[in-house]
Amino acid sequence: MPTNSGPASQTLSLGTAGKIALRDWTASRGKFLLVALAVAVGVSAIAGVRGFGRAFRAMLRSEARTLMAADLSVRVFDLPTPEQIAVLDDLTRQGARRTQVTETLSMMSIDNPSAGDAAPPPALISLKAVDPAVYPFYGTLALDPAVKLDAGSIAIAEDVMVRLPVRTGSRVRIGDAVFRIAAITRGEPDRMTGSLNVGLRVLMTREGLDRAGIIGEGSRAAQRHLIKADPEAMPVEVIRDKLKAAFPGALIADYRETHPLITRGLDRSERFLSLVSLIALIIGALGVAATMRAHIEQRLNTIAILKCLGARSGQVSRIYLIQTLATALAGALLGCAFGAGVQAAFPLLIQRYFAVAPPFRLDPIAALEALAIGMLTATLFTWPALLAVERIRPLAIFRRNVEPLHSGRGSAAVWMVRVCLWSFVGLLAAYLTGGHPRTAAYFAGGLLTSLAVLGAFAWMLLRGLRRLPLRGLSSTLRHGVANLHRPGNQAQAVLVSLGVGVMFTLTIYLVQFGMLDQILASAPPDMPNVFLINITRGDREGVEQMLARARGMTGKAEVTPTAAARLEGDVPPRFRRTRGVTWRLDPSPGMTIAEGGWWDHDHPRPNLVCVSEEAARELGTKPGAHLRWTAGPAEIEAEVACVFQAEEVRMGGNMAFLFSPGTLDHVPLQYFAAIRMDPGAVAEFQRDAFSRFPSVTVINGADVVEIIQGVVDQIALVVRFLSAFAIFAGAIILAASVAATRVGRAQEVAILKTLGARSRRIATLFSVEFTVLGAAAGAMGSLLAIGFSNLLLTRLLDAKARYDWAPAAAAIVLAIVIANAAGWLASRHILSQKPLAVLRGE
């Protein structure tokens, strides 16, 4: 190899390299702008997600009082004890104001349906009871029309009118009372911090709640105590300390901090969506690397001349590094601008659950952060292509038509760069997840595996097509397939990029619907599908008699007692909160005793408890130990009799503490029942149960699935929104690939036209190429999506594997459409060029 010490090595300064890079960049600006757009897609997704997260946190801090409707909030699941009431009364005497908000589930039906019309079955509602005289302390309760609710009126959310044929002025029955719908709820300041944010929402007064009679002794409902402090009389931090001592295990928040329930959900969502956005950015970076590699291959003669004139490899690489930085910077700046649009779109996607949207503003920190990440990622992914320049000898370049050109792909330096590159991806993932190394490692490893598998598939497919005997096929088809091997075509990069987008989007779709389908399809034949809750001691016997005569019920109905109890002592945080406990005479089906023994069936001794294996492990308890609970005004101390394992898929089957008979006799109890009923008989049963026991809530399993479906749909909507960025980035890379071969395509079209080919046949030839790329990417992405979705369903969601080929076929068709659209968008001017002008330019 000649010594690079000639005059060119002295004159190729950074400024000169920049001029050469800019001139070359301008001459090929079409393909560079396309890959800059691919980078912009990923940067915009990251900037949008991070910017929205920052704006949302800023809104939480600035609107904390409004979002809580108070200065402090105490959230519990049982009624306050006399000692707790005394603490709240003492705060009131010292200048604080307080009010109580109760949230629970109930049933609502039309009071007087139209004559001749069958009454629709009662609907499950999320009921919220407030004192309109003082609620809210901050913010505004928006009712349409603006009326003042009383004990006989309610306000409903707009979606209630979709489920039931009601409107303002209609009369409905809730529990033991009839209410008039006085208004439509347009806004609740504390909607985000409430306990029930799904289902048909109904607002009533606390007097109305007493009239309905649905809250009794032992009822498990969410109670929020809202407090407005008088800072001059008692600081907020002092009030918080008093509440913390009076309500152990309760969720206590004040306006000085963001609400823990919201921030935890926001942190998790932002981490996940940032990783989804990173996938789109990496696809864009792969496009930059592939385009730069193809561009370098097209400039081999220039590289050889510069090296023969004495330019060093590092100086030549500097030219293309400048082009890479310029492309990445253009894409990152454009992405920051697009990120503002993404940030504005997020509140629209989640407005169902967030009544207060963050103010729209471009976050400069998130924009600069995304810009730096985009530039660094694109540059590092191009590094292996730039290293190849250093290993190319001028003589080999000039003899590349007769000797293979060594690209340096297998060199130790390139492999070291690749290791550093994926280490960077892991570190970047850890940064975007807020320092969760395990999540980052799984992400980097999973993405690397996916790209490797897709790359291997693409390589084998292209190699197989190249060797495939096509003599029996038409010349158009043969020519279209051969175009996949055009120099600089980047077919492998296009297949990988589009394949990743299809794989990720289809995986989300399959998991979304597979999970809900498996909830029903994989359930045991006798799994309950109707649940009765809020059964009081007085209603228990009547409910049992009604169930014994119910039409369409299969199996035996069991009415199970439940009490709201809180474990005392030095226990993990999740056990300090109130939870449901029950008692049983005999072990339930599917239960296995792991340690100790069950109590005697004929002479059970009270004050014994069996603990689930998971709870026993966390508590560090074994048979013979003693545990203490508080249940309302009563205290319970019980000896651990056994540790059990339960595999029940039914309501109540997941209770961690089962007491012996007699232990809960002096504790406020509610009862629930879980039954299996023919779906056609559920509506009639709901109407009968509501007419006889209006305070009992009957939950149809279909309603539960509908609620789950609504939540999953909202999550999947956001994920699919960002997943589409990955598909879009793949389409842009395909367009860039076409733009990179525009000169060769124009020459090919000119020659074909000179030989007599018509434009329609040439268009068909190109369409064959784009269709093969789209079909291959769609097929590979779909196969991987089916594999990954089944892995998630079987390993994480305990569901059965399923193979739904209809969505996969739709994904393949969509990939073909996208590939053709992107390909023709980039080559639309080629067919209109005159052959003579192209050949003369040659």
Phi, psi and omega in degrees: 000134182293153179284126182275072182227019182282187183296330180297328180294337180272335186261344182278072180284177179297322179294318179295317178299323178294321178295315178298317180297318181293319180296316180291322179297319180294321180294333181242033189296334182300307182290326180291321178294327178293315179288333172297323177294324177296320175296320181299325180299311180293318180296319180296322179296315180294314180298321180294314181295311181293320179295319178296318179300316179293317179296322180294317178296320178297320177296320179299320180290318184282331183248027186300315180297318181294318182292335177263345185063018183194177173276325179223152179223134175242121184246118179224174181238021174215162180291150182293144176282165177304322179295320179291321177298322179297320178295317179295320178295323179295321177296323179295319179295335181264018171108348180280154175246146182217156174209160184243137177242126180248133179232130182205175176259145177205188180241148178223137178223161177289135184285312182229090179294159181300146181300133179087346180265137176289133181293130177294153179296153178302150182253144175285131183233152170263110188261134178232123182247129182225170173256101186299343181291332182236339181273135354269158176289326177227151182084186185226135171273109185268114177242144180234108000285166183283090181241167176256120181290148175232188185294343182250008183231158179220166172239142183237154172287158186296330183288347176297324182289344175282323183277322182237146179283071181232164176205180178300128183102342179293156179248131182229159179249130175230119182064231183267003189233159176255136182234152175259133177284110186264336186198167173256132179281120179257340180191134175237122185299327184258024180302321184290330183264006178287172183269333183237107181245021177228163178091177179284121188266135179227135180246133178217172177276166178291329174294321177296324178296320177295320178298319183294331177067029182264353176248117179229191181296124179089357179296138179258103179225155179281128179242125175242122177263114180262135185229131173253119187273155169254100188302330181286330180274317182205121180297158181299320183295328177290317178299318181299318179298319179296317180293322179297323178287327184277332182239073180295135179084354180282157175272109182247129180224151174226168189294346181286346181231158173287149185295127186299324179296318182288315184294325177296314178295322179294318180299314181295317180296317182295321179298313183294313182292330176295321178292321176299318179295324179297327177300314179298321179294319180295322176298318176298320178295322175298324177295319177299315181296316181294319179294318179293323177296316178295321180295320178295320179297326178284345182250024182297323179298317178298318179298317180297317180297315180298319180292322178294331178279359175108002179291138178281158179300320179297324179290321177295317179299329181299324179301312184282336173293320177297319177297319178298314180297320179295317179296314180296320180294316179300316179294320181293319178295318177296321179296323178297322177293316177296327182301329177298321177293320177297317180297324179288333183282333186299315178301329179291328182285333186239018185294343179297327185254350182234103184288333180253116181270143177294145179297139181283125173200147179281116181281113183294327181293314178296323180293314179295322178298312179294323179298313180296318180297317181296314181295315182295318181296313181297320181292317181292324178291337178274348184306313179301322178294323179290327178295329181297333180298323183291336184263001181267127179267142180304318182297320179295327179295315182290337181258016187293341179284342181243343179230144177295142181268124180283123183265347180079016184294331183264008183291157180296324180296318180295318179294324177295321178296320180296321177297315178297324181296314181284336170294320177298318179300318178297317178295320179295319177297320178296321178295316182291336178266006178075030176085043175251090187298324182293315177300316180296320180294317178298317181296308182298316180294317179294319180292319178298317178297317180298314181294322180294316180296314180296320178297319179294318177301313182297318180297314181293322180296312181295321178294321179293320178295327180292326182265356184289128178289116184246020186297327183281354183267169180292157180295326179298314180295317179298317181294320180297319178291321180296332179296341178295342180256014178301139179303129180076015185286338177057033182300322182294317179296322178296316180298317181294314184295308178297322180298319178297317179298314178297316182301312185292314181295315181291326177300314179300317180297312184294321179292319181303308183276329178296321181297313181293320178295322182288335176301323180268316187290326184266004181287149176299153181301331182259015181296133180300144176234001176226134183232138177244124180234171181061037175275121181275170177301321182291330182269351189301309184296318180295322178294319179297320178293320179296319179294325180295333182254003185294137179277138175086003182271137178247141180081182183261134178274138179236122178268116188253133177282152176213143178231148177269114185226153179236128181285132182259167177098191181276090184232161177303154186304321185291342179269355178278349181269157181294135179220165180277134174231162182213177174233154180217146175277318181234157176299147179278160178301143180085003181261137179237132178276118182271321180218151179074205182209155179284157181287161183294133183293319185279325182227069181290136178269131179291173179062036170243153181215142171250138188244139177296154184299320180295315180294320179298322180294318181289324180278345183067036183249155180221168176306135183103340178284162180243138178235151184233135180235158169242124180233098185063229179279352186262154173243142182234131172236125186224150177268136179288116181268325183203165172242129187235160171245137181230137178236038181276138174250069183203162180297130181090347181289346182257015177291135187272343185229121179241120184264161176281156180304141179096340183291324185258020184296329184255022182248140176301125185240145165239165182233152173223159179223143177234122186229161175252127185220147175301132183306325181291343183261357186292315183300315179296320179296319179298316179296318181294315180296321182292323180290327183270323182226076186296338180276350178275131180267123178253118183253119175280134180303330178295326177294321179298314179298323179295320178295314178300318179301318180297316179294314181296322179299318180295317179296313183295329179298314179295317182294317179294327177302316180281329178296328179298335177296323180294318178296319180297319178298319177297321178295322179294321178296322176298316178297321178295322178298317178295318179296325181293335181252021184299318181298313179297322179293319179298318178296319180296317179296319180298316180295316181296321179293323178296327179277000174107002180289142178271159182299324181296319180291322179294322177297320177297322179299313179295322180296325176300314180300311181294324180293318178298317179298312181296317181295318180294315179297317178296320180293314180295315179297322180293317179298316178293322179297318178297318179295313182291321180295320177292326176297316178293318182295319185276324185271325185254329186251004178053040178246168180276151177293145179221150182233092180259105187274345181296312177297326179295318178297320178296322179295322179295315179298317180297320178296321177297316180298315181295318180298315179295319180296315180293319181296315181286332177296324181275343185238020187294334183272350188292316184293336183276353181285145179282135181302319184297320180295321180292314183292324176293323177296331178293000000 
